[in-house]
């Protein structure tokens, strides 16, 4: 996978999007009982039932934020979004395009539009010229203009 395949660079987005931002949007809450310092603990679920807990390090520097769980799983914001990709309304042809779209939304940047680029490239393959010989033409009788046109004010050119 080449870096040039995507209109946005994950490294640039990681500096603008933090794990804590994504986690808060998914419903995680700060667990103050665990302490707030170099690490913060974010919990998903209500106070009685914890569905997930992540510990976020480097909370002030979004570019270097990482998370880990007590079961040993860990990662950065890209892997956290990838784990929870089904929770976002992400569109794209593959997983990486969807992740890039989610990160662009969080970074307040326009989402890359891969479809229009492909359609534009397809349209450039063979220029199509209008060929009037492929169609039958009939002169318009000014006395018999369809009512739809006359109601809208279309009149034949005199």
Beta strands, then each sheet from edge to edge (+ up, - down):
strand 1: 28-30
strand 2: 39-44
strand 3: 52-57
strand 4: 66-68
strand 5: 74-75
sheet 1: 1+ 2- 3+ 4- 5+
end
